[in-house]
Amino acid sequence: MKESILVIEDEKAIRNFMSATLEINSYNCITAENGTQGITLATSHKPDIILLDLGLPDIDGVDIIKKIRTWSNCPIIVVSARSEDRDKIEALDSGADDYLTKPFSVDELLARIRVAIRKMNYDNSKKEESTEFINGNLRIDYASGCVFIGEEETHLTPIEYKLICLLAKNVGKVLTHTYILKEIWGVAYESDIPSLRVFMATLRKKIEKNCEKNTYIQTHIGVGYRLVRIQD
């Protein structure tokens, strides 16, 4: 079955180019020329992946990400001419899964789509396993996609949830910045490390806010991060 991809892009030439590229590579493509239309199509068609431009004429792309994240965990790949770190961090922190800067190559776009599909299939298979991870007061319920500290559920963004699941899978091991970036976003650029630090900082605050003595996430400066095994 072909994956469906929604392209939200206001520039007609780029929109047509992306649509033709996706159709040639056996994807079903749906297109929207503005944010309002994009949100409507995302709701009605429930695409497998969304390719989103940030500079839309009616609604800023970051606001679209936030709206979609209130009801869907569909992979969102930002494709934008905005190249500043703050723009990338804001989009990722709002719930985007990946960020591709214009101009881009067709090969890179298709590679990032394949990564998103693999992650999506992996996440779906993990949900079907209905298992859980427990470490001290931290509990991850893979079946429901929920994280608990003690009896209290902790709300995480999609990226934060992926990060804690990756750390849990490798509990006790130091994961390098490069490894984490490749596992979560499929690519690893040094310029993406500041974004990763933002996510890890917010994740740490959320899971350690009510813990007086336990430090779950340990930072290895210049190397990466480790989820500490808590001895009860």
Solvent accessible surface area in square Angstrom, and as a share of the most:
residue,aa,sasa,rsa
1,M,235,1.05
2,K,101,0.43
3,E,46,0.21
4,S,23,0.15
5,I,0,0.00
6,L,0,0.00
7,V,1,0.00
8,I,0,0.00
9,E,3,0.01
10,D,51,0.26
11,E,95,0.42
12,K,137,0.58
13,A,80,0.62
14,I,41,0.21
15,R,29,0.10
16,N,77,0.39
17,F,98,0.41
18,M,2,0.01
19,S,25,0.16
20,A,51,0.39
21,T,13,0.07
22,L,0,0.00
23,E,83,0.37
24,I,142,0.72
25,N,61,0.31
26,S,67,0.43
27,Y,22,0.08
28,N,67,0.34
29,C,26,0.15
30,I,34,0.17
31,T,49,0.28
32,A,1,0.01
33,E,88,0.39
34,N,40,0.21
35,G,0,0.00
36,T,80,0.46
37,Q,76,0.34
38,G,0,0.00
39,I,37,0.19
40,T,80,0.47
41,L,29,0.15
42,A,1,0.00
43,T,69,0.40
44,S,76,0.49
45,H,100,0.45
46,K,142,0.60
47,P,10,0.06
48,D,47,0.24
49,I,0,0.00
50,I,1,0.01
51,L,2,0.01
52,L,0,0.00
53,D,11,0.05
54,L,1,0.00
55,G,40,0.38
56,L,17,0.09
57,P,99,0.62
58,D,72,0.37
59,I,39,0.20
60,D,53,0.27
61,G,0,0.00
62,V,6,0.03
63,D,64,0.33
64,I,0,0.00
65,I,0,0.00
66,K,101,0.43
67,K,99,0.42
68,I,0,0.00
69,R,36,0.13
70,T,112,0.65
71,W,115,0.40
72,S,22,0.14
73,N,107,0.55
74,C,18,0.11
75,P,12,0.08
76,I,0,0.00
77,I,1,0.01
78,V,0,0.00
79,V,3,0.01
80,S,1,0.01
81,A,74,0.57
82,R,79,0.29
83,S,75,0.48
84,E,89,0.40
85,D,70,0.36
86,R,173,0.63
87,D,26,0.13
88,K,26,0.11
89,I,38,0.19
90,E,87,0.39
91,A,0,0.00
92,L,7,0.03
93,D,55,0.28
94,S,19,0.12
95,G,1,0.01
96,A,0,0.00
97,D,11,0.06
98,D,10,0.05
99,Y,12,0.05
100,L,4,0.02
101,T,47,0.27
102,K,31,0.13
103,P,136,0.86
104,F,40,0.16
105,S,59,0.38
106,V,51,0.29
107,D,112,0.58
108,E,51,0.23
109,L,0,0.00
110,L,18,0.09
111,A,35,0.27
112,R,14,0.05
113,I,0,0.00
114,R,119,0.43
115,V,19,0.11
116,A,10,0.08
117,I,21,0.11
118,R,145,0.53
119,K,48,0.20
120,M,37,0.16
121,N,83,0.43
122,Y,96,0.36
123,D,45,0.24
124,N,73,0.37
125,S,48,0.31
126,K,51,0.22
127,K,93,0.39
128,E,140,0.63
129,E,93,0.41
130,S,76,0.49
131,T,68,0.39
132,E,87,0.39
133,F,25,0.10
134,I,96,0.49
135,N,3,0.01
136,G,18,0.17
137,N,80,0.41
138,L,0,0.00
139,R,68,0.25
140,I,0,0.00
141,D,33,0.17
142,Y,24,0.09
143,A,48,0.37
144,S,68,0.44
145,G,28,0.27
146,C,32,0.19
147,V,3,0.02
148,F,36,0.15
149,I,19,0.10
150,G,34,0.33
151,E,165,0.74
152,E,90,0.40
153,E,98,0.44
154,T,10,0.06
155,H,147,0.66
156,L,20,0.10
157,T,28,0.16
158,P,27,0.17
159,I,0,0.00
160,E,2,0.01
161,Y,45,0.17
162,K,36,0.15
163,L,1,0.00
164,I,0,0.00
165,C,27,0.16
166,L,16,0.08
167,L,2,0.01
168,A,4,0.03
169,K,136,0.57
170,N,19,0.10
171,V,34,0.20
172,G,35,0.34
173,K,125,0.53
174,V,61,0.35
175,L,12,0.06
176,T,61,0.35
177,H,18,0.08
178,T,69,0.40
179,Y,83,0.31
180,I,1,0.00
181,L,3,0.01
182,K,109,0.46
183,E,56,0.25
184,I,12,0.06
185,W,15,0.05
186,G,24,0.23
187,V,33,0.19
188,A,31,0.24
189,Y,106,0.40
190,E,147,0.66
191,S,60,0.39
192,D,18,0.09
193,I,29,0.15
194,P,48,0.30
195,S,3,0.02
196,L,0,0.00
197,R,123,0.45
198,V,48,0.27
199,F,2,0.01
200,M,1,0.00
201,A,43,0.33
202,T,39,0.22
203,L,0,0.00
204,R,61,0.22
205,K,147,0.62
206,K,55,0.23
207,I,0,0.00
208,E,30,0.14
209,K,123,0.52
210,N,95,0.49
211,C,23,0.14
212,E,181,0.81
213,K,179,0.76
214,N,29,0.15
215,T,76,0.44
216,Y,0,0.00
217,I,1,0.00
218,Q,64,0.29
219,T,63,0.37
220,H,58,0.26
221,I,164,0.83
222,G,64,0.62
223,V,72,0.41
224,G,0,0.00
225,Y,9,0.04
226,R,55,0.20
227,L,0,0.00
228,V,31,0.18
229,R,108,0.39
230,I,27,0.14
231,Q,150,0.67
232,D,160,0.83
